[in-house]
Amino acid sequence: MATGVVVFAHGSSVESANEAVRIVARSVAEDGAFDLVATSFLDGGKPDLAGAVDDLVTRGADRILVVPYFLTVGLHLKRDLPDLIEKIKAERTDLPIEVTPPLDGHPGLGAILLDRAKQGVAAWPS
């Protein structure tokens, strides 16, 4: 089976914020573990989730894994994303779609925060 991965972010009216998410998605694609990677946005960016799924299916995906680019589970992941997934599943009954947990709880987050803190301290004048 060909798995399409969607990096699902909130989106912003600030295009550079959306581009930052696209850069992360490109790094996922460049890793090589998944051939089919797309970015989607809930609000303020293009494409939306349905558009990203359409793109991945057109490119050969026969199952979809949505990876929320959110730190924690809030209303968007409890309400909005499940609603969007249900609508897509209703239209594409033959397409398996699953959603991973958000970034919260991933063991790598502590290391990332520690790295940022060290960078912050290193930037202080001596």
C-alpha positions in Angstrom: 0.0 0.0 0.0 1.1 3.6 -0.7 0.8 5.7 2.4 0.2 9.4 1.9 1.2 11.6 4.9 -0.5 14.9 5.6 1.2 17.4 7.9 -1.9 19.1 9.2 -1.4 22.6 10.7 -3.6 25.4 11.9 -2.6 27.9 9.2 -2.1 31.6 9.4 -2.8 34.8 7.6 1.0 35.3 7.8 2.3 33.4 4.8 5.8 32.9 6.3 4.2 30.9 9.1 2.5 28.6 6.6 5.8 28.3 4.6 7.6 27.2 7.8 5.1 24.3 8.0 5.7 23.4 4.3 9.5 23.4 5.0 9.0 20.8 7.8 6.8 18.7 5.5 9.5 18.9 2.8 12.0 17.6 5.4 9.7 14.7 6.1 9.5 13.9 2.4 13.2 14.2 1.9 13.8 11.7 4.7 12.6 9.1 2.3 10.5 7.0 4.7 7.3 8.3 2.9 7.2 9.0 -0.8 3.9 10.9 -0.6 3.8 13.9 1.7 1.6 16.9 1.6 0.8 19.9 3.9 -2.7 21.0 4.8 -4.2 23.8 6.8 -7.3 24.2 8.9 -7.5 27.9 8.4 -5.5 30.6 6.7 -3.5 28.5 4.4 -3.9 26.3 1.3 -4.6 23.5 0.7 -7.2 22.4 3.2 -7.3 18.8 4.4 -9.6 17.6 1.6 -7.4 19.2 -1.0 -4.3 17.6 0.4 -6.0 14.2 0.5 -7.1 14.7 -3.2 -3.5 15.6 -4.1 -2.1 12.5 -2.4 -4.7 10.1 -3.9 -3.9 11.6 -7.4 -0.3 10.9 -6.7 -1.0 7.3 -5.9 -1.8 7.1 -2.2 -4.3 4.4 -1.2 -4.3 5.2 2.5 -3.8 8.5 4.4 -2.0 9.2 7.7 -2.7 12.7 9.1 0.1 14.0 11.4 -1.2 17.1 13.4 1.4 19.8 13.6 0.0 20.9 16.9 1.6 20.8 20.3 -1.4 19.7 22.3 -4.9 18.4 21.9 -7.3 21.3 21.9 -10.6 22.1 20.2 -9.2 21.9 16.8 -8.0 18.3 17.3 -11.0 17.3 19.4 -13.7 18.8 17.2 -12.5 20.3 13.9 -10.1 17.6 12.7 -12.5 14.7 13.5 -15.3 16.5 11.6 -13.1 17.0 8.6 -11.9 13.3 8.7 -15.5 12.1 8.9 -16.5 14.2 5.8 -13.6 12.9 3.8 -14.3 9.3 4.9 -18.0 9.7 3.8 -16.9 10.8 0.4 -14.1 8.2 0.1 -15.4 5.1 1.7 -12.6 3.0 0.3 -9.8 5.2 1.6 -8.4 4.3 5.1 -7.5 7.5 7.0 -5.8 7.6 10.4 -4.6 10.4 12.6 -1.5 10.3 14.9 -1.3 12.0 18.3 -0.1 15.7 18.3 3.5 16.5 19.2 2.7 16.7 22.9 4.1 13.7 24.7 6.8 12.9 22.1 10.1 12.3 23.9 12.0 14.5 21.5 10.2 17.7 22.6 12.2 17.9 25.8 15.4 17.7 23.9 14.2 20.4 21.5 13.3 22.7 24.4 16.6 22.1 26.0 18.4 22.9 22.8 16.5 26.2 22.4 17.3 27.1 26.0 21.0 26.5 25.5 20.9 28.6 22.3 19.2 31.4 24.3 21.8 31.3 27.0 24.6 31.2 24.5 23.2 34.3 22.8 23.4 36.4 26.0 26.3 38.8 26.2 29.2 37.5 28.3 
